[in-house]
Amino acid sequence: MEKASEKITRKEIRATVNESLLGVITNYHISEPSKKTKKLIDKVSKKFSSELKSELKKQFKKMAKVSKHELNGKASKKSLSA
C-alpha cells in the first residue's frame, strides 16, 4: 500500500485495472480476447481510473481539511467522523 502523500497517476490506475480485467478474462479460459473486448477493457479502465482518481482527490482534500482543523483545535464531531 502506498503512503497517502505519494501521488498515483491515472495511467498507473488504468494499467492496474487493465491487468485485472485481462486476468479475469484469462480465468474464463479465453486465450486471446477479441479486439472488441480489448477496446471495451481499455474504455472501462480509462473511465474507472478517472472516477477513482477524482474520488481519491476528494477524500484527500477532506482528510487534509480535517487534519488542519485538528491542528487548530477547531475540529467538530461531524468533520472528525468523515
N, C-alpha and C positions, 0 to 999 in steps of 0.2 A: 504494500500500500504506500502511496506517495504521501509526502507531507503536504499539509494544506497550503503552505506558502509556495510550493512548486507549481509551475504552470503546466497545464496539459493542453495540447492543441487539438483542434477538430480533426486534423489529419491523423493523429495518434488514435483518437477515439474511433474514427472511421475505419482505420486499419484493424483495430481490435474487433469491432463489430463485424466487419467483413470476414475476418478469420473465423469468428464464432459461427456465423451463418453458413460459411462453407463447410465447417466442421459438422454442423447439423445435417447438411445435405449428404456428406460422406457417411454419416451414421445411418442414413437411409439406404445405403449401398448404391448410391448413384455415382458411378465412376467419374463422369465428366458432365457437369451441368451445362445446359444449353445456353446459347448467347442471351436468350430472353431471360433466363433465370439469373445469369450473371449481371445483366442490366438491372434487374429488379433488386438484387442484393446490393449493388452499388447505390441505387436510388434510396433504398431503405437505410443503408448505413450512413449516407450523407444526411438524410432527414433526422435520423436518430442522433447523430453526433451533434448537429446544430442545436437540436432541442435540449440535449443533455448539457451541452456547453452553456447555453443560456440559463438553464436551471441551476447549474453549479455556480454560475456567476451571481445569481440572485441569492443563493444560500450563503456564499462567501461574504457578500455585502451585508446581509443580515447578521452574520456572525461577527463581522468587524464592527458593526454598529452596536451590537450588544456588548462586545468587549470594550468599546470606547466608553459606553455608559457605565460599565462596571468599574473602569478605572476612575471615572469622575464621581463614582458613588451615586449615580442617578438611575441605576437600573431598576425598572419596575418588575413586578412579578410576571406581567404579560410578556415582556421582552426576554426575560430570563428563561421562560418556558419554551421559547421559539427554537 
